[in-house]
Amino acid sequence: QVQLVESGGGLVKPGGSLRLSCAASGFRLSDYYMSWIRQTPERGLEWVSYISSSGSLIFYADSVRGRFTISRDNAKNSLYLQMNSLRAEDTAFYYCARDLRPMSREGWFDPWGQGTLITVSS
Amino acid sequence: EVVLTQSPATLSLSPGERATLSCRASQSISNYLAWYQQKPGQAPRLLIYESSKRATGIPARFSGSGSGTDFSLTISSLEPEDFAMYYCQQCSIWPPFTFGPGTKVDMK
């Protein structure tokens, strides 16, 4: 059964840091591009970052470039998002999501994890 | 950045009725459009990709169409479990991948 499980969310002060993890199971992580996507009631769904299957190609939304770092450890079947210099506007549910098809760079997201909540507040 | 607009914001229908949701892109995206369903407390689920292809396990009552800038998602006969939020998303011109603001299908 294909599954993604995020962890690492919580309450953090503005300017602080947090590292999210996404544990993959039921498929070979090394075959797939992966994404982080966030969601708030105000801004809806917002794509955050995208990483190639090997980790050699990485893309970021302008809103997080220079503050967030996506990475992966295929041997551990895990995806990560290091978030630094956090701002109130980073408050959101964060989802990891897999590309639909292996060995392709497409941007159809399926499946998604259940999400983890980040709250940035003093 | 490709901006996606969805209409209507809310669609109030009864079970058994037909639902038609629209998504418009600010520039041509060919057929690089997906539809997702999200229920309260759950993550989005891929329904349709490449404008008209159903994802694995998605019932045939869901269909997608369109190309260029105008797209639609049709639910031929609403089941009780179909009342949810629906989002469109493009992967033609990226980064960034972009999503529409969503259409809520609720029960009349």
Contacts between the chains, C-beta under 8 A, distances in Angstrom:
chain1	res1	chain2	res2	distance
A	35	B	97	7.6
A	44	B	87	7.5
A	44	B	99	6.1
A	44	B	100	7.9
A	44	B	101	5.3
A	44	B	102	6.2
A	45	B	44	7.0
A	45	B	87	5.9
A	45	B	89	7.5
A	45	B	99	4.0
A	45	B	102	7.9
A	46	B	99	7.3
A	47	B	94	8.0
A	47	B	95	7.5
A	47	B	96	5.3
A	47	B	97	4.1
A	47	B	98	7.0
A	47	B	99	7.3
A	50	B	95	7.0
A	50	B	97	7.4
A	59	B	94	7.5
A	59	B	95	4.5
A	60	B	95	7.2
A	61	B	95	6.8
A	61	B	96	5.1
A	62	B	96	7.5
A	95	B	43	5.7
A	95	B	44	7.7
A	100	B	46	6.8
A	100	B	49	6.3
A	100	B	55	7.3
A	106	B	91	6.1
A	107	B	32	7.8
A	107	B	89	8.0
A	107	B	91	3.0
A	107	B	94	6.1
A	107	B	97	5.1
A	108	B	34	5.4
A	108	B	46	6.4
A	108	B	49	4.3
A	108	B	50	7.7
A	108	B	91	6.5
A	109	B	34	7.6
A	109	B	36	7.7
A	109	B	44	7.6
A	109	B	46	6.4
A	109	B	89	7.4
A	110	B	45	7.6
A	110	B	46	3.7
A	110	B	49	7.8
A	110	B	55	6.0
A	111	B	43	7.7
A	111	B	45	7.5
A	111	B	46	7.6
A	112	B	43	3.9
A	112	B	44	5.7
A	112	B	45	7.3
A	113	B	43	6.4
A	114	B	42	7.7
A	114	B	43	5.7
A	115	B	43	5.7
